[in-house]
Amino acid sequence: MTSSFLLITFAICQLIIAVGPSELLRIGAIDVDGYFSVHPTELASVSSDFGMLKSPEEPLAVLHPSSAEDVARLVRTAYGSATAFPVSARGHGHSINGQAAAGRNGVVVEMNHGVTGTPEPLIRPDEMYVDVWGGELWVDVLRKTLEYGLAPKSWTDYLYLTVGGTLSNAGISGQAFHHGPQISNVLEMDVVTGKGEVMRCSEEENTKLFHGVLGGLGQLGIITRARISLEPAPQRVRWIRVLYSSFEVFTEDQEYLISMHGQLKFDYVEGFVIVDEGLVNNWRSSFFSPRNPVKISSVSSNGSVLYCLEITKNYHDSDSETVDQEVEILMKKLNFIPTSVFTTDLQYVDFLDRVHKAELKLRSKNLWEVPHPWLNLFVPKSRISDFDKGVFKGILGNKTSGPILIYPMNKDKWDERSSAVTPDEEVFYLVALLRSALTDGEETQKLEYLKDQNRRILEFCEQAKINVKQYLPHHATQEEWVAHFGDKWDRFRSLKDEFDPRHILATGQRIFQNPSLSLFPPSSPSSSAASW
Protein backbone atom coordinates (compact mmCIF):
# COMPACT_ATOMS: atom_id res chain seq x y z
CA MET A 1 0.00 0.00 0.00
CA THR A 2 2.83 2.44 0.92
CA SER A 3 4.69 1.97 -2.35
CA SER A 4 1.47 2.35 -4.33
CA PHE A 5 0.68 5.56 -2.45
CA LEU A 6 4.14 7.02 -3.10
CA LEU A 7 4.04 6.16 -6.81
CA ILE A 8 0.64 7.69 -7.41
CA THR A 9 1.52 10.73 -5.28
CA PHE A 10 4.51 11.33 -7.53
CA ALA A 11 2.21 10.96 -10.53
CA ILE A 12 -0.22 13.50 -9.08
CA CYS A 13 2.61 15.99 -8.65
CA GLN A 14 3.22 15.63 -12.38
CA LEU A 15 -0.47 16.16 -13.07
CA ILE A 16 -0.62 19.29 -10.91
CA ILE A 17 2.30 20.74 -12.85
CA ALA A 18 0.45 19.95 -16.09
CA VAL A 19 -3.09 21.05 -15.28
CA GLY A 20 -2.98 22.84 -11.98
CA PRO A 21 -5.99 21.92 -9.83
CA SER A 22 -5.02 20.97 -6.31
CA GLU A 23 -8.21 18.94 -5.93
CA LEU A 24 -6.51 16.18 -7.88
CA LEU A 25 -4.32 15.45 -4.89
CA ARG A 26 -7.24 13.26 -3.87
CA ILE A 27 -5.95 10.61 -6.27
CA GLY A 28 -3.00 10.02 -3.98
CA ALA A 29 -5.42 8.71 -1.37
CA ILE A 30 -7.04 6.10 -3.63
CA ASP A 31 -6.97 2.77 -1.80
CA VAL A 32 -6.68 -0.05 -4.35
CA ASP A 33 -5.91 -3.72 -3.96
CA GLY A 34 -3.98 -3.65 -7.22
CA TYR A 35 -1.33 -1.03 -7.88
CA PHE A 36 -0.45 2.08 -9.85
CA SER A 37 2.68 2.38 -11.94
CA VAL A 38 4.54 5.42 -13.26
CA HIS A 39 7.52 3.46 -14.57
CA PRO A 40 8.73 5.08 -17.82
CA THR A 41 8.84 1.76 -19.68
CA GLU A 42 5.26 0.96 -18.81
CA LEU A 43 4.00 4.45 -19.60
CA ALA A 44 5.64 4.19 -23.02
CA SER A 45 4.17 0.74 -23.58
CA VAL A 46 0.55 1.70 -22.94
CA SER A 47 0.84 4.78 -25.16
CA SER A 48 1.45 2.54 -28.19
CA ASP A 49 -0.79 0.00 -29.90
CA PHE A 50 -0.84 -2.61 -32.65
CA GLY A 51 -1.50 -0.04 -35.36
CA MET A 52 1.65 1.97 -34.64
CA LEU A 53 0.09 4.81 -36.62
CA LYS A 54 -0.08 7.41 -33.88
CA SER A 55 2.11 8.44 -30.96
CA PRO A 56 -0.19 9.80 -28.25
CA GLU A 57 1.56 11.31 -25.27
CA GLU A 58 2.31 9.03 -22.35
CA PRO A 59 -0.36 8.90 -19.63
CA LEU A 60 0.12 10.14 -16.14
CA ALA A 61 -0.08 6.65 -14.62
CA VAL A 62 -1.21 3.07 -15.21
CA LEU A 63 -3.60 1.27 -12.90
CA HIS A 64 -3.33 -2.52 -12.57
CA PRO A 65 -6.65 -3.35 -10.91
CA SER A 66 -7.43 -6.55 -9.06
CA SER A 67 -11.18 -5.94 -8.97
CA ALA A 68 -14.02 -3.90 -10.40
CA GLU A 69 -13.94 -1.79 -7.24
CA ASP A 70 -10.34 -0.75 -8.00
CA VAL A 71 -11.50 0.54 -11.38
CA ALA A 72 -14.52 2.24 -9.80
CA ARG A 73 -12.41 4.06 -7.20
CA LEU A 74 -10.21 5.53 -9.90
CA VAL A 75 -13.16 6.57 -12.07
CA ARG A 76 -15.00 8.09 -9.11
CA THR A 77 -11.94 10.20 -8.38
CA ALA A 78 -11.70 11.32 -12.01
CA TYR A 79 -15.42 12.12 -12.11
CA GLY A 80 -15.38 14.01 -8.84
CA SER A 81 -12.35 16.15 -9.59
CA ALA A 82 -12.69 19.83 -10.41
CA THR A 83 -11.01 19.15 -13.73
CA ALA A 84 -12.10 15.70 -14.86
CA PHE A 85 -9.23 13.66 -16.21
CA PRO A 86 -9.45 10.82 -18.77
CA VAL A 87 -9.59 7.15 -17.84
CA SER A 88 -9.12 4.60 -20.61
CA ALA A 89 -9.29 0.83 -20.36
CA ARG A 90 -6.61 -1.05 -22.28
CA GLY A 91 -6.77 -4.74 -23.09
CA HIS A 92 -4.23 -6.35 -25.40
CA GLY A 93 -3.45 -3.08 -27.18
CA HIS A 94 -4.78 -4.29 -30.53
CA SER A 95 -6.33 -0.98 -31.55
CA ILE A 96 -5.05 0.80 -34.64
CA ASN A 97 -5.43 4.54 -34.07
CA GLY A 98 -4.70 5.02 -30.37
CA GLN A 99 -8.28 4.34 -29.29
CA ALA A 100 -7.17 3.01 -25.88
CA ALA A 101 -4.86 5.94 -25.09
CA ALA A 102 -5.61 8.36 -22.25
CA GLY A 103 -3.29 11.23 -23.18
CA ARG A 104 -0.82 13.07 -20.99
CA ASN A 105 -3.35 14.01 -18.28
CA GLY A 106 -5.06 10.64 -18.06
CA VAL A 107 -4.76 7.24 -16.45
CA VAL A 108 -4.76 3.96 -18.38
CA VAL A 109 -6.40 0.94 -16.74
CA GLU A 110 -4.38 -2.12 -17.77
CA MET A 111 -7.11 -4.76 -17.86
CA ASN A 112 -5.02 -7.78 -18.87
CA HIS A 113 -5.71 -10.69 -16.54
CA GLY A 114 -3.03 -12.31 -14.44
CA VAL A 115 -1.01 -9.33 -13.24
CA THR A 116 -2.71 -8.60 -9.94
CA GLY A 117 -4.96 -11.55 -9.18
CA THR A 118 -8.12 -10.55 -10.99
CA PRO A 119 -10.95 -13.12 -10.85
CA GLU A 120 -10.48 -16.45 -12.63
CA PRO A 121 -13.15 -17.63 -15.10
CA LEU A 122 -16.12 -19.18 -13.31
CA ILE A 123 -17.77 -21.87 -15.41
CA ARG A 124 -21.30 -23.13 -14.80
CA PRO A 125 -21.71 -26.22 -17.01
CA ASP A 126 -25.26 -26.79 -15.75
CA GLU A 127 -26.34 -23.34 -16.95
CA MET A 128 -24.01 -23.23 -19.98
CA TYR A 129 -22.21 -19.99 -19.26
CA VAL A 130 -18.87 -18.66 -18.04
CA ASP A 131 -18.23 -15.50 -16.02
CA VAL A 132 -14.95 -13.84 -17.01
CA TRP A 133 -12.95 -10.76 -16.07
CA GLY A 134 -13.14 -8.05 -18.72
CA GLY A 135 -9.40 -8.26 -19.30
CA GLU A 136 -9.37 -12.02 -19.86
CA LEU A 137 -7.95 -13.12 -23.20
CA TRP A 138 -10.31 -15.15 -25.34
CA VAL A 139 -7.65 -17.83 -25.77
CA ASP A 140 -7.66 -18.35 -22.00
CA VAL A 141 -11.47 -18.44 -21.94
CA LEU A 142 -11.26 -21.19 -24.56
CA ARG A 143 -8.71 -23.22 -22.60
CA LYS A 144 -10.73 -23.00 -19.38
CA THR A 145 -14.08 -23.88 -20.93
CA LEU A 146 -12.62 -26.79 -22.91
CA GLU A 147 -11.79 -28.43 -19.59
CA TYR A 148 -15.56 -28.91 -19.28
CA GLY A 149 -16.08 -29.87 -22.91
CA LEU A 150 -17.64 -26.45 -23.60
CA ALA A 151 -16.74 -23.33 -25.58
CA PRO A 152 -18.19 -19.92 -26.48
CA LYS A 153 -20.28 -19.90 -29.65
CA SER A 154 -18.86 -16.90 -31.50
CA TRP A 155 -15.22 -15.94 -31.97
CA THR A 156 -12.76 -13.52 -33.46
CA ASP A 157 -10.10 -14.80 -35.85
CA TYR A 158 -7.37 -13.79 -33.41
CA LEU A 159 -7.81 -15.05 -29.83
CA TYR A 160 -5.24 -12.88 -28.06
CA LEU A 161 -7.78 -10.12 -27.53
CA THR A 162 -9.59 -9.28 -24.31
CA VAL A 163 -13.22 -10.00 -23.66
CA GLY A 164 -14.00 -6.39 -22.79
CA GLY A 165 -12.19 -5.14 -25.87
CA THR A 166 -14.10 -7.21 -28.40
CA LEU A 167 -17.45 -6.71 -26.66
CA SER A 168 -16.90 -2.95 -26.86
CA ASN A 169 -16.79 -3.35 -30.64
CA ALA A 170 -18.71 -6.47 -31.72
CA GLY A 171 -16.38 -9.47 -32.08
CA ILE A 172 -16.81 -11.21 -35.42
CA SER A 173 -15.53 -14.21 -37.31
CA GLY A 174 -16.88 -16.91 -39.60
CA GLN A 175 -19.39 -18.15 -37.01
CA ALA A 176 -21.24 -14.80 -36.91
CA PHE A 177 -23.60 -15.70 -39.75
CA HIS A 178 -25.21 -18.31 -37.47
CA HIS A 179 -24.50 -17.29 -33.86
CA GLY A 180 -24.20 -13.56 -34.45
CA PRO A 181 -21.23 -11.51 -33.22
CA GLN A 182 -19.84 -11.99 -29.74
CA ILE A 183 -22.04 -9.16 -28.44
CA SER A 184 -25.08 -11.28 -29.32
CA ASN A 185 -23.87 -14.02 -26.98
CA VAL A 186 -23.54 -12.06 -23.73
CA LEU A 187 -25.97 -12.78 -20.91
CA GLU A 188 -24.86 -10.29 -18.26
CA MET A 189 -22.12 -7.77 -17.45
CA ASP A 190 -20.67 -5.75 -14.63
CA VAL A 191 -19.79 -2.27 -15.88
CA VAL A 192 -18.02 0.66 -14.24
CA THR A 193 -19.75 3.78 -15.58
CA GLY A 194 -18.19 7.19 -16.07
CA LYS A 195 -19.52 8.16 -12.64
CA GLY A 196 -17.60 5.35 -10.97
CA GLU A 197 -20.67 3.22 -10.30
CA VAL A 198 -20.39 -0.56 -10.58
CA MET A 199 -23.60 -1.61 -12.31
CA ARG A 200 -24.81 -5.10 -13.11
CA CYS A 201 -26.70 -5.14 -16.37
CA SER A 202 -28.54 -7.67 -18.52
CA GLU A 203 -31.78 -8.06 -20.49
CA GLU A 204 -33.64 -7.80 -17.18
CA GLU A 205 -31.55 -5.30 -15.24
CA ASN A 206 -30.22 -1.89 -16.34
CA THR A 207 -31.18 -2.84 -19.88
CA LYS A 208 -30.28 0.51 -21.48
CA LEU A 209 -26.73 0.26 -20.19
CA PHE A 210 -26.46 -3.40 -21.18
CA HIS A 211 -27.26 -2.81 -24.83
CA GLY A 212 -25.48 0.54 -24.96
CA VAL A 213 -22.16 -0.85 -23.72
CA LEU A 214 -22.21 -3.73 -26.24
CA GLY A 215 -20.56 -2.27 -29.31
CA GLY A 216 -20.32 1.07 -27.49
CA LEU A 217 -16.59 1.66 -28.09
CA GLY A 218 -15.94 2.05 -24.36
CA GLN A 219 -17.96 5.27 -24.19
CA LEU A 220 -20.47 4.29 -21.52
CA GLY A 221 -18.44 2.14 -19.17
CA ILE A 222 -15.57 -0.25 -18.56
CA ILE A 223 -16.58 -3.92 -18.74
CA THR A 224 -15.17 -5.69 -15.68
CA ARG A 225 -17.16 -8.93 -15.94
CA ALA A 226 -19.04 -10.62 -18.76
CA ARG A 227 -21.23 -13.71 -18.69
CA ILE A 228 -20.72 -15.56 -21.96
CA SER A 229 -23.06 -18.20 -23.37
CA LEU A 230 -21.49 -21.62 -24.04
CA GLU A 231 -22.20 -24.67 -26.17
CA PRO A 232 -20.73 -28.20 -26.31
CA ALA A 233 -17.32 -27.97 -27.97
CA PRO A 234 -16.47 -30.15 -30.97
CA GLN A 235 -13.22 -32.09 -30.99
CA ARG A 236 -12.14 -31.63 -34.58
CA VAL A 237 -12.63 -29.41 -37.62
CA ARG A 238 -12.73 -30.21 -41.33
CA TRP A 239 -11.13 -27.10 -42.86
CA ILE A 240 -11.80 -26.54 -46.56
CA ARG A 241 -10.71 -23.90 -49.05
CA VAL A 242 -11.91 -23.64 -52.64
CA LEU A 243 -11.19 -21.04 -55.31
CA TYR A 244 -13.34 -18.96 -57.65
CA SER A 245 -12.51 -16.77 -60.61
CA SER A 246 -16.00 -15.21 -60.77
CA PHE A 247 -16.90 -12.77 -58.01
CA GLU A 248 -20.61 -13.19 -58.69
CA VAL A 249 -20.43 -16.98 -58.30
CA PHE A 250 -18.26 -16.62 -55.20
CA THR A 251 -20.69 -14.29 -53.43
CA GLU A 252 -23.72 -16.34 -54.51
CA ASP A 253 -22.21 -19.39 -52.84
CA GLN A 254 -21.28 -17.45 -49.70
CA GLU A 255 -24.79 -16.01 -49.42
CA TYR A 256 -26.30 -19.45 -49.94
CA LEU A 257 -24.16 -20.90 -47.15
CA ILE A 258 -25.09 -18.24 -44.59
CA SER A 259 -28.79 -18.84 -45.31
CA MET A 260 -28.49 -22.37 -43.89
CA HIS A 261 -29.24 -22.68 -40.17
CA GLY A 262 -30.30 -26.29 -39.70
CA GLN A 263 -28.24 -29.27 -38.69
CA LEU A 264 -26.80 -29.70 -42.19
CA LYS A 265 -24.66 -26.61 -42.64
CA PHE A 266 -21.06 -25.46 -42.43
CA ASP A 267 -20.12 -24.02 -39.05
CA TYR A 268 -17.84 -21.26 -40.30
CA VAL A 269 -17.96 -19.24 -43.52
CA GLU A 270 -15.29 -16.73 -44.50
CA GLY A 271 -13.32 -15.88 -47.61
CA PHE A 272 -10.56 -13.73 -48.96
CA VAL A 273 -9.47 -11.98 -52.10
CA ILE A 274 -6.23 -12.84 -53.86
CA VAL A 275 -4.98 -10.00 -56.05
CA ASP A 276 -1.47 -11.40 -56.42
CA GLU A 277 0.13 -14.82 -56.04
CA GLY A 278 2.17 -13.73 -53.04
CA LEU A 279 -0.99 -13.49 -50.94
CA VAL A 280 -1.60 -17.22 -51.19
CA ASN A 281 1.57 -17.95 -49.22
CA ASN A 282 1.46 -15.10 -46.71
CA TRP A 283 0.78 -15.52 -42.99
CA ARG A 284 -3.01 -15.58 -43.39
CA SER A 285 -2.90 -18.18 -46.15
CA SER A 286 -0.38 -20.68 -44.78
CA PHE A 287 -3.08 -23.32 -45.23
CA PHE A 288 -1.67 -23.96 -48.71
CA SER A 289 1.47 -26.05 -48.96
CA PRO A 290 4.61 -24.17 -50.05
CA ARG A 291 5.57 -27.28 -52.02
CA ASN A 292 2.39 -27.03 -54.03
CA PRO A 293 1.76 -23.31 -54.53
CA VAL A 294 -1.41 -22.10 -56.21
CA LYS A 295 -0.73 -20.08 -59.35
CA ILE A 296 -3.34 -17.47 -60.15
CA SER A 297 -2.66 -17.77 -63.84
CA SER A 298 -3.48 -21.48 -63.79
CA VAL A 299 -7.00 -21.07 -62.37
CA SER A 300 -8.09 -17.48 -63.01
CA SER A 301 -9.82 -16.52 -66.20
CA ASN A 302 -8.51 -12.96 -66.02
CA GLY A 303 -5.10 -13.75 -64.56
CA SER A 304 -5.40 -11.12 -61.84
CA VAL A 305 -7.98 -11.77 -59.12
CA LEU A 306 -9.09 -14.94 -57.35
CA TYR A 307 -11.57 -15.42 -54.54
CA CYS A 308 -11.12 -18.09 -51.89
CA LEU A 309 -14.04 -19.52 -49.93
CA GLU A 310 -13.04 -20.81 -46.50
CA ILE A 311 -15.45 -23.13 -44.70
CA THR A 312 -15.34 -25.59 -41.82
CA LYS A 313 -17.41 -28.43 -40.43
CA ASN A 314 -17.10 -29.27 -36.74
CA TYR A 315 -17.28 -32.87 -35.58
CA HIS A 316 -16.31 -35.38 -32.92
CA ASP A 317 -13.87 -38.23 -33.48
CA SER A 318 -16.75 -40.69 -33.41
CA ASP A 319 -18.44 -38.83 -36.29
CA SER A 320 -15.62 -39.06 -38.84
CA GLU A 321 -17.66 -41.12 -41.32
CA THR A 322 -20.74 -38.94 -40.97
CA VAL A 323 -18.80 -35.72 -41.53
CA ASP A 324 -17.50 -37.05 -44.87
CA GLN A 325 -21.06 -37.58 -46.06
CA GLU A 326 -22.29 -34.21 -44.80
CA VAL A 327 -19.42 -32.31 -46.39
CA GLU A 328 -19.96 -34.10 -49.69
CA ILE A 329 -23.65 -33.14 -49.73
CA LEU A 330 -22.89 -29.51 -48.91
CA MET A 331 -20.06 -29.20 -51.43
CA LYS A 332 -22.22 -30.49 -54.28
CA LYS A 333 -24.30 -27.33 -54.12
CA LEU A 334 -21.29 -25.03 -54.60
CA ASN A 335 -19.83 -23.82 -57.90
CA PHE A 336 -16.11 -23.46 -57.20
CA ILE A 337 -13.29 -24.35 -59.58
CA PRO A 338 -13.34 -28.17 -59.41
CA THR A 339 -9.55 -28.59 -59.29
CA SER A 340 -9.10 -26.13 -56.44
CA VAL A 341 -10.28 -28.07 -53.38
CA PHE A 342 -7.85 -27.97 -50.44
CA THR A 343 -8.80 -29.84 -47.27
CA THR A 344 -7.23 -30.52 -43.90
CA ASP A 345 -8.43 -31.85 -40.54
CA LEU A 346 -7.21 -30.55 -37.20
CA GLN A 347 -8.13 -30.16 -33.55
CA TYR A 348 -10.81 -27.58 -32.79
CA VAL A 349 -8.50 -25.55 -30.56
CA ASP A 350 -5.80 -25.52 -33.24
CA PHE A 351 -8.22 -24.13 -35.80
CA LEU A 352 -9.44 -21.37 -33.52
CA ASP A 353 -5.86 -20.44 -32.58
CA ARG A 354 -4.54 -20.59 -36.15
CA VAL A 355 -3.62 -16.90 -36.45
CA HIS A 356 -1.43 -16.94 -33.34
CA LYS A 357 0.83 -19.54 -34.91
CA ALA A 358 1.27 -17.27 -37.90
CA GLU A 359 1.95 -14.37 -35.51
CA LEU A 360 4.85 -16.27 -33.99
CA LYS A 361 6.35 -16.78 -37.44
CA LEU A 362 6.07 -13.07 -38.20
CA ARG A 363 7.60 -12.14 -34.85
CA SER A 364 10.56 -14.38 -35.60
CA LYS A 365 11.13 -12.36 -38.78
CA ASN A 366 10.56 -8.97 -37.08
CA LEU A 367 7.46 -8.45 -39.22
CA TRP A 368 4.83 -8.22 -36.47
CA GLU A 369 5.69 -4.96 -34.75
CA VAL A 370 5.31 -2.79 -37.84
CA PRO A 371 2.64 -0.22 -38.73
CA HIS A 372 -0.76 -1.73 -39.58
CA PRO A 373 -2.93 0.69 -41.57
CA TRP A 374 -5.91 -1.65 -41.49
CA LEU A 375 -9.28 -0.76 -42.95
CA ASN A 376 -12.39 -2.75 -41.98
CA LEU A 377 -15.68 -2.02 -43.68
CA PHE A 378 -19.22 -3.35 -43.61
CA VAL A 379 -20.50 -3.23 -47.20
CA PRO A 380 -24.20 -3.73 -48.05
CA LYS A 381 -24.94 -6.80 -50.15
CA SER A 382 -26.60 -4.74 -52.88
CA ARG A 383 -23.32 -2.89 -53.57
CA ILE A 384 -20.69 -5.56 -53.00
CA SER A 385 -20.29 -6.16 -56.74
CA ASP A 386 -19.63 -2.44 -57.29
CA PHE A 387 -17.09 -2.55 -54.47
CA ASP A 388 -15.35 -5.49 -56.18
CA LYS A 389 -15.07 -3.63 -59.47
CA GLY A 390 -13.93 -0.37 -57.94
CA VAL A 391 -11.58 -1.67 -55.24
CA PHE A 392 -10.47 -5.27 -55.77
CA LYS A 393 -10.20 -4.88 -59.54
CA GLY A 394 -9.44 -1.16 -59.46
CA ILE A 395 -7.77 0.73 -56.64
CA LEU A 396 -5.76 -2.20 -55.27
CA GLY A 397 -4.09 -3.02 -58.58
CA ASN A 398 -2.26 -6.35 -58.55
CA LYS A 399 -0.27 -5.84 -55.36
CA THR A 400 -1.26 -5.90 -51.73
CA SER A 401 0.54 -5.94 -48.43
CA GLY A 402 -1.56 -8.36 -46.44
CA PRO A 403 -4.72 -10.45 -46.53
CA ILE A 404 -8.09 -9.12 -47.67
CA LEU A 405 -10.97 -10.87 -45.95
CA ILE A 406 -14.50 -10.86 -47.31
CA TYR A 407 -17.53 -12.68 -45.99
CA PRO A 408 -21.26 -12.02 -45.48
CA MET A 409 -23.30 -11.86 -42.29
CA ASN A 410 -27.00 -11.84 -41.46
CA LYS A 411 -28.30 -8.64 -39.89
CA ASP A 412 -31.02 -10.51 -37.96
CA LYS A 413 -28.26 -12.06 -35.84
CA TRP A 414 -27.33 -8.58 -34.57
CA ASP A 415 -29.37 -6.96 -31.82
CA GLU A 416 -30.35 -3.51 -33.06
CA ARG A 417 -30.53 -2.29 -29.47
CA SER A 418 -26.74 -2.54 -29.21
CA SER A 419 -24.54 0.42 -30.11
CA ALA A 420 -22.85 -1.48 -32.96
CA VAL A 421 -23.56 -0.02 -36.39
CA THR A 422 -24.20 -2.07 -39.55
CA PRO A 423 -25.58 -1.27 -43.03
CA ASP A 424 -29.33 -1.14 -43.39
CA GLU A 425 -29.68 -4.36 -45.38
CA GLU A 426 -30.52 -7.91 -44.32
CA VAL A 427 -27.15 -9.20 -45.56
CA PHE A 428 -23.91 -7.25 -45.47
CA TYR A 429 -20.25 -8.09 -45.99
CA LEU A 430 -17.17 -7.56 -43.92
CA VAL A 431 -14.28 -6.41 -46.08
CA ALA A 432 -11.09 -6.27 -44.05
CA LEU A 433 -7.88 -5.01 -45.61
CA LEU A 434 -5.31 -6.23 -43.08
CA ARG A 435 -2.12 -4.73 -44.42
CA SER A 436 1.33 -4.32 -42.90
CA ALA A 437 3.62 -1.44 -43.84
CA LEU A 438 7.34 -1.98 -44.37
CA THR A 439 9.90 0.81 -44.36
CA ASP A 440 12.31 -1.08 -46.62
CA GLY A 441 9.76 -2.73 -48.88
CA GLU A 442 8.40 -1.83 -52.28
CA GLU A 443 6.55 1.46 -52.73
CA THR A 444 3.22 -0.38 -52.53
CA GLN A 445 4.17 -1.67 -49.05
CA LYS A 446 5.05 1.67 -47.50
CA LEU A 447 2.85 3.30 -44.89
CA GLU A 448 1.96 6.49 -46.72
CA TYR A 449 1.04 4.55 -49.86
CA LEU A 450 -1.30 2.26 -47.90
CA LYS A 451 -2.87 5.12 -45.95
CA ASP A 452 -3.49 6.96 -49.21
CA GLN A 453 -5.04 3.81 -50.64
CA ASN A 454 -7.40 3.64 -47.66
CA ARG A 455 -8.37 7.24 -48.29
CA ARG A 456 -9.03 6.50 -51.97
CA ILE A 457 -11.21 3.50 -51.05
CA LEU A 458 -13.33 5.61 -48.71
CA GLU A 459 -13.59 8.38 -51.29
CA PHE A 460 -14.66 5.86 -53.92
CA CYS A 461 -17.41 4.54 -51.63
CA GLU A 462 -18.63 8.07 -50.94
CA GLN A 463 -18.64 9.08 -54.59
CA ALA A 464 -20.33 5.82 -55.64
CA LYS A 465 -22.85 6.25 -52.81
CA ILE A 466 -21.95 2.88 -51.31
CA ASN A 467 -23.15 3.28 -47.74
CA VAL A 468 -20.33 1.49 -45.98
CA LYS A 469 -19.90 1.49 -42.21
CA GLN A 470 -16.51 1.22 -40.62
CA TYR A 471 -16.01 -1.69 -38.26
CA LEU A 472 -13.79 -0.74 -35.30
CA PRO A 473 -14.29 2.80 -36.60
CA HIS A 474 -11.98 5.79 -36.64
CA HIS A 475 -13.30 9.21 -37.60
CA ALA A 476 -11.72 12.65 -37.45
CA THR A 477 -14.72 14.85 -36.61
CA GLN A 478 -17.95 14.59 -34.66
CA GLU A 479 -19.82 15.25 -37.90
CA GLU A 480 -18.34 12.03 -39.26
CA TRP A 481 -19.28 10.20 -36.05
CA VAL A 482 -22.87 11.44 -36.34
CA ALA A 483 -22.99 10.09 -39.89
CA HIS A 484 -21.44 6.81 -38.72
CA PHE A 485 -24.06 6.19 -36.02
CA GLY A 486 -26.91 7.43 -38.18
CA ASP A 487 -30.28 6.76 -36.52
CA LYS A 488 -28.50 5.53 -33.38
CA TRP A 489 -26.69 8.81 -32.73
CA ASP A 490 -29.33 10.58 -30.61
CA ARG A 491 -29.76 7.54 -28.36
CA PHE A 492 -26.01 7.01 -28.08
CA ARG A 493 -25.42 10.66 -27.16
CA SER A 494 -28.20 10.49 -24.57
CA LEU A 495 -26.65 7.38 -23.00
CA LYS A 496 -23.29 9.13 -22.93
CA ASP A 497 -24.80 12.06 -21.04
CA GLU A 498 -26.42 9.68 -18.58
CA PHE A 499 -23.57 7.27 -17.86
CA ASP A 500 -20.47 9.37 -18.60
CA PRO A 501 -21.64 12.98 -18.26
CA ARG A 502 -18.12 14.43 -17.92
CA HIS A 503 -16.84 12.54 -20.96
CA ILE A 504 -13.87 10.97 -19.22
CA LEU A 505 -14.03 7.43 -20.64
CA ALA A 506 -12.28 6.18 -23.80
CA THR A 507 -11.37 9.66 -25.02
CA GLY A 508 -8.95 8.12 -27.51
CA GLN A 509 -11.94 7.26 -29.70
CA ARG A 510 -12.44 11.03 -30.26
CA ILE A 511 -16.22 10.77 -30.32
CA PHE A 512 -17.00 13.17 -27.48
CA GLN A 513 -14.51 15.76 -26.30
CA ASN A 514 -14.43 17.28 -22.83
CA PRO A 515 -13.38 20.92 -23.42
CA SER A 516 -11.10 20.77 -20.37
CA LEU A 517 -9.13 17.87 -21.83
CA SER A 518 -6.30 18.31 -24.31
CA LEU A 519 -5.13 14.84 -25.18
CA PHE A 520 -3.95 14.74 -28.74
CA PRO A 521 -2.88 16.99 -31.56
CA PRO A 522 -5.56 17.61 -34.22
CA SER A 523 -6.56 14.36 -35.91
CA SER A 524 -5.62 13.69 -39.49
CA PRO A 525 -8.45 12.34 -41.64
CA SER A 526 -6.01 10.48 -43.88
CA SER A 527 -6.42 7.10 -42.20
CA SER A 528 -9.64 5.44 -41.21
CA ALA A 529 -8.13 2.03 -40.56
CA ALA A 530 -9.46 -0.20 -37.85
CA SER A 531 -8.49 -3.38 -36.12
CA TRP A 532 -9.60 -6.94 -35.96
Buried (B, 14 or more C-beta within 10 A) or exposed (E): EEEBBEBBBEBBEBBBEEBEEEEBBBBBEBEBBBBBBBEEEBBEBBBBBBBBBBEBBBBBBBBBBBBBBBBBBBBBBBBEBEBBBBBBBBBBBBBBBBBBBBBBBBBBBBBBBEBBEBBBBEBEBEEBBBBBBBBBBBBBBBBBBBEBEBBBBBBBBBBBBBBBBBBBBBBBBBBBBBBBBBBBBBBBBBBBBBBBBBBBBBEEEBEBBBBBBBBBBBBBBBBBBBBBBBBEBBBBBBBBBBBBBBBEBBBBBBBBBBEBEEEEBBBBBBBBBBBBBBBBBBBBBBBBEEEEEBEBEEBBEEEBBBBBBBBBBBBBEEBEEEBEEBBEEBBEEBEBBEEBEBEEBEEBBEBBBBBEEBBEEBEEEEEBEBBBBBBBBBBBBEBBEBBBEBBBBEEBEEBBBBBBBBBBBBBEBBBEBBBBBBBEBEBBBBBBBBBBBBEEBEEBBBBEBBBBBBBBBBEBBEEBEBBBBBBBBBBBEBEBBBEBBEEBBEBBBEBBEBBBEBBBBBBBBBBBEBEBBBBBEEBEEBBBBBBB
